[in-house]
């Protein structure tokens, strides 16, 4: 199994999306995080392939009729432009809810394709130099490309197949995690 053994206290699970046990491991890690009042917030936009992971996952969950509220889909994305407004609506509607934030992120080249479950919020846009409010009290991120100091926009060169396959794995894992 491709699980990193020395995880930080924030990162609960880290596994590559192609690992043959990925859905089982992610769903087990996620299952423990779900509570009755959990809300799923998928962040990103379909206008940039690398940033489409969140809305793809949100769409998959909506299409599979996830039993938890899901925000952020291809039709109604939550992204840098509307993040503050949408999070205010979500927080007003789901006061004191447990928020699982899902987003694409940049990381080290060797970690491209890994999916991480964290006991911490997401800081959307951080990898591309944006200062946006944090989202959630727990998160799931997919590393879609490497972070470089030279180029804040490597996310525009990512293959759609990578993002789609990661979204499908995350969607399956979340649906399995939320089964009774």
N, C-alpha and C positions, 0 to 999 in steps of 0.2 A: 504494500500500500504506500501511496505517495503522500503521507501526512508528515508535516514538519514536526519533529519531536520537541524542540525547544521553542514553544510558542510564548509570546508575551502574555501577561495577565489580561490584556485587552483582546487578543486574538484567541478565540476558542478553537477554531478549526481552520486549516489551510490545506487545500487539496487541488490537484490539477483536474480540469474538467474532463480530461480523457481517461482518468483513472477508472478502472473497471468497477470500483466500489463507490464512486463519487456520489451517486444518488442516495445510497444507504447511509453513508457517513454524514453527508449534509443534512439529510432529513432527520437523523438522530440528533444532531447538534441543534437543529432548528426547533425540533419538537419540544425540547426542554425550555425554549424561550417563549413559546406561545402561551398566552393567557387569554381568558375570555374576552378581554377588552383590547386585544391587539389590533393594530391598524398597519397596513402595509403601504409604504410610500415609495414609489419607483421614480427615480430622478433621471432626467436626461431628455434628449431631443432626437427625433428621427431625421433632423437636418444634417446630422453628422454621424456617419456610421459608427465610429468609436464611442459615441455618446448615446447610442440607441439601446444599449443593454437594458437600462431601467424600463423604458417604455415598452420594449419587447416583452420583458418579464411581466409587466403589468397587464399587457394585452393577453398573454398566455393565461394568466391567472383569471382574468375576467371571462375569457372564453371557456375556461374549465369550471366556471362558477365557484370560485374559491369562497369558502364560508366566512372569511374575514373581509372587512372593507379594504378595497384596493384603490389607490389613487396613483395616477401617472400611467397613461397608456399612449399608444401611438396616436389615437384620436384626440386625447386630452392630456398632453404631456405636462410634466412639472419640470421646469428648467430655470436657468439663471434669470430670465426676464420676469417670470411670474412666481418664483419660489416664495418670496415673502408673503405675497397675497394668498397663495394657495395654502401655505402652512398655517396662516391665520385662520382660514376657513376650516381646515382639518382640525386644528386645536380647539376652535370654538365648538365644533360639532362633536368631537371625541375628547372631551376634557379628561385629563388624568389617564389617558390611554397609553398603552405600551406601544411605541412606534418602532417598527422595523423598517429601516431605510435601505433601499437597494440602489446601487449606482455602479457605473464603470469607473475604473481608476487607472492611473499610471503607476508603474513600479519598476523594479529592476528587470532587465531583459530576461534573466533566468526564471522570473516568476510570471511571465506572460502566460495567460491561460489558467492561472490559479484562481480559485474562489475562496474567499475568506469570510468567516463569520466572526464578528467582533462584538464585544460588550462595550461598545462606544458608539457615539454618533458618527455620521458622515459629515465631511466638510466639503460640500459640492463646489466644484470649480477650482479647488486648491491646486490641482495638478496643472492647470492652465493659467495660473496667476490671478484668479478671481477671488475676491473676499466676500463670501456669502455666509449667511447664518448656518449653523450646524443643524442637522436634521436627525431626529430619532434618539432613542436611548440605547439602541442596538442596531447593528448594520450587517449587511451582506454586500461585499464588493467583488467585482470581477476585474482582474488585471488584464487590460486589453492591449496595452503597449508599454514601451519603456519611457521613463521620464528622462528628459535631457534638459540641461540648463540652456543649451544653445537654441532650442526650438520649442516654444510653448505650444505648438500645434501639431505634434506628431500624431495625435488622435485622428487626423484626417487621412492617414495612410493605412488604416486598419482594414483587414479583409472582413467583408460582411459574413462570410461563412464562420469565422471565429466567433463573432458576436452572436450570431444566430444559434450556433451549437451551445455556447455558454448559456444563453437565455433559455434554451430548451432544457438543459440540465438543471438550472436553477428553478425553472417552473415545475418540473417533475419533482424535484426535491421538496419544494414548498408544498405542493399538493399532497405529497406523501406525509410530510410533517404535520399537516393539519387534519389528517384522517383521524377519526375517533378510535 
